[in-house]
Amino acid sequence: MTKLLIHLFVRNSEKLDDPEVRRSYGRFAGIVGIITNFILFIAKIIAGTIANSIAVTADAMNNLTDFASSIITLVGFRMASKPADREHPYGHARFEYISGLIVSLLICVVGFEFARDSVHKILSPEKTDFSLLATLILGLSILLKLWQSLFYRKVGKLTNSETLMAASADSRSDVITTSVVLVGALITRFTGYNLDGYMGTAVAVLIMITGYRLIRQTSDPLLGAAPSHVLVDDIYRTITQKEGIIGVHDLTVHDYGPGGCFASVHCEVPAERDILESHDLIDNIEKEFLSEKGIHLVIHMDPIITDDARTNELKKQVEALLDTISPEITMHDFRVVWGPTHSNLVFDICVPFGFSMKDDELVEVVSDKIHKLNSTYYAAITVDHDYVPKS
């Protein structure tokens, strides 16, 4: 059914790289959410009023929050599609993350409000009367919410949208909460035990848990979460396959929302190669990343001496030395300034965040071990940290 709806209402739906098509998906998902959630809210508020049930009313208000969330999703996609301007040179795509965060906060607020009301009803219980109509409405709403979750997930994956994936998780949670309410209603109807306040509390707690998880999920991109292993491995693999690239290091990736990926990396090239040839290679790699992957990549070129046997042998010794300290340490940009009385070894080492040694301590340990290799060796070391997951 979802495929049919997409085919009917999203023009050129197969062109997912087209920003206008992606906006059409967002508008379509927002409209579907507005219609279905409003229907659920009206149906459940009627059922809750008839049954005098705080649990059903809480579930209805949860759908009203989803209705508001769908409007926010619609506005979020519209705002995220605005082009870059002087105040926002990287575009507005992160507004989509902000809208997802707003949705998550609304979910938490609704959960807290109904937790308070449900506890009050436990302390001061009121008679409930679950009719066949109320039970039927809850059962149908479960089926509609399940379809809604699958719909959001499919469209979210197609468009790589954090907001829609958050909406899918919220809908999936609603399936659980409404099922809890339905079970409580059946128990109340057939046993006479009034579990309405308890069921309302359970619904409220589940809503708040969902909201908390979604806050973490939607705030990570805003805080600057590490890029995925898939993206990092693809970048490394694409670059290192090029003839004339010796090594890659110091990769950083900044996510400004869908379609707004900016990255920088250092590429080692043979120092003996014509600099214009290496520069042309770097330019071609940058153009390829933008045209084929949509990544704005900036490459810093590091010339490396490869035809000096003495330097290459010393580099191997230093790499082995670093491995004795920790296999997590990597080295790059190694060069040696040879002199008649002493030689300077200049290089960078990279360690992960949370490494067992502080930077100054690590530099001191490595320098001492290098000096022990040869008393005429002195190290000039720069410590870097991994900003991406290990390839």
Secondary structure, DSSP 8 states (H G I E B T S, - for coil): -HHHHHHHHSTTTT-TT-HHHHHHHHHHHHHHHHHHHHHHHHHHHHHHHHHT-HHHHHHHHHHHHHHHHHHHHHHHHHHHTS---SS-TT-STTHHHHHHHHHHHHHHHHHHHHHHHHHHHHHS-------HHHHHHHHHHHHHHHHHHHHHHHHHHHHT-HHHHHHHHHHHHHHHHHHHHHHHHHHHHHH----HHHHHHHHHHHHHHHHHHHHHHHHHHHHT----HHHHHHHHHHHHTSTT--EEEEEEEEE-STT-EEEEEEEEEETTS-HHHHHHHHHHHHHHIIIII-EEEEEEEEEE--S-HHHHHHHHHHHHHHHHH-TT-EEEEEEEE--SS-EEEEEEEEE-TT-SS-HHHHHHHHHHHHHHH-TTEEEEEEEEE-SS---
